[in-house]
Amino acid sequence: MMETPVTLSSSAAKRINAILADNGEADFLRVSVEGGGCSGFSYKFDFGKAFEDDDLLVERDGAKVAIDAMSLPFLEGSEIDYVDELIGASFKIHNPNATANCGCGTSFSI
């Protein structure tokens, strides 16, 4: 049995399920990596209705996350989390591949 290269925390799964329950337009969270941002790459979060053939599907507690094949090498070994802190609540990626992160938490370099 192969281990999933990306994991989803229980708090992220809970938040995804809550958002999707209020939004009949989407069935899953899509996480991708794009060039740009303060540190060279940035995480992008969208909600989607249709999976692509090359998507990796990560599931936990009924929550589904799709990651495209181009983004997967940048996210391998990562955990998608949801944190609620004094400065705000957001999805965060705990990425062991990142050598530097921006203060905003959405930008990184490898």
C-alpha positions as CSV (number, residue, x, y, z in Angstrom):
1,M,0.0,0.0,0.0
2,M,1.5,3.3,-1.1
3,E,1.4,6.2,1.4
4,T,-0.3,9.4,0.2
5,P,2.4,12.0,-0.6
6,V,0.3,14.8,0.9
7,T,-1.8,14.6,4.1
8,L,-4.8,16.5,5.4
9,S,-5.1,17.4,9.1
10,S,-8.4,16.8,10.9
11,S,-8.9,20.6,11.4
12,A,-8.5,21.2,7.6
13,A,-10.9,18.4,6.9
14,K,-13.5,19.8,9.3
15,R,-13.1,23.3,7.8
16,I,-13.4,22.0,4.2
17,N,-16.5,20.1,5.1
18,A,-18.0,23.2,6.7
19,I,-17.3,25.4,3.7
20,L,-18.6,22.9,1.2
21,A,-21.8,22.4,3.3
22,D,-22.5,26.1,2.8
23,N,-21.5,26.1,-0.9
24,G,-23.5,23.9,-3.2
25,E,-21.3,25.0,-6.1
26,A,-18.2,22.9,-5.2
27,D,-17.4,19.3,-4.1
28,F,-13.7,19.6,-3.1
29,L,-10.8,22.0,-2.3
30,R,-8.1,22.3,-5.0
31,V,-4.6,23.1,-3.9
32,S,-2.0,24.1,-6.4
33,V,1.4,25.8,-6.6
34,E,2.1,28.7,-8.9
35,G,5.2,30.7,-9.8
36,G,5.3,34.1,-8.1
37,G,4.8,35.5,-4.6
38,C,7.4,37.0,-2.3
39,S,9.6,33.9,-2.2
40,G,9.3,32.4,-5.8
41,F,6.3,30.1,-5.5
42,S,2.8,30.6,-4.0
43,Y,0.0,28.3,-2.8
44,K,-3.3,28.7,-4.5
45,F,-6.6,27.5,-2.9
46,D,-9.8,27.1,-5.0
47,F,-12.9,25.1,-4.8
48,G,-13.9,22.8,-7.6
49,K,-16.6,20.6,-9.1
50,A,-14.8,18.5,-11.6
51,F,-11.6,16.5,-11.1
52,E,-8.8,16.3,-13.8
53,D,-7.5,12.9,-14.9
54,D,-4.0,13.6,-13.4
55,D,-5.2,14.9,-10.0
56,L,-4.1,13.3,-6.8
57,L,-7.1,13.0,-4.5
58,V,-6.5,13.3,-0.8
59,E,-9.4,12.4,1.5
60,R,-10.0,12.6,5.2
61,D,-13.3,12.5,7.2
62,G,-15.3,13.0,4.0
63,A,-13.3,16.1,2.9
64,K,-11.6,15.9,-0.5
65,V,-8.6,17.8,-1.8
66,A,-7.4,17.7,-5.4
67,I,-3.7,18.4,-6.3
68,D,-2.7,18.6,-10.0
69,A,0.3,16.6,-11.2
70,M,2.4,19.8,-11.9
71,S,2.0,20.9,-8.3
72,L,2.6,17.6,-6.6
73,P,6.4,17.5,-6.7
74,F,6.4,20.9,-4.8
75,L,3.9,19.5,-2.2
76,E,5.2,16.0,-1.7
77,G,5.4,15.2,2.1
78,S,3.3,18.2,3.0
79,E,0.4,18.5,5.4
80,I,-2.5,20.7,4.6
81,D,-3.8,22.3,7.8
82,Y,-6.3,24.8,9.0
83,V,-5.3,27.2,11.8
84,D,-7.3,29.7,13.8
85,E,-5.0,32.2,15.4
86,L,-5.3,35.7,16.8
87,I,-4.1,37.2,13.5
88,G,-6.7,35.2,11.6
89,A,-7.8,31.8,10.4
90,S,-6.5,30.2,7.2
91,F,-5.4,27.1,5.4
92,K,-1.6,26.5,5.9
93,I,0.8,24.1,4.2
94,H,3.4,22.5,6.3
95,N,5.9,21.8,3.5
96,P,9.2,20.0,4.3
97,N,10.5,20.9,0.8
98,A,10.3,24.7,1.4
99,T,13.7,26.2,2.3
100,A,12.1,29.7,3.0
101,N,8.7,31.0,3.7
102,C,7.2,34.4,3.4
103,G,5.6,36.0,6.4
104,C,2.2,35.8,4.8
105,G,2.4,32.0,4.8
106,T,1.3,31.6,1.2
107,S,4.6,32.1,-0.5
108,F,7.7,29.8,-0.3
109,S,11.0,28.9,-2.1
110,I,12.7,25.5,-2.7
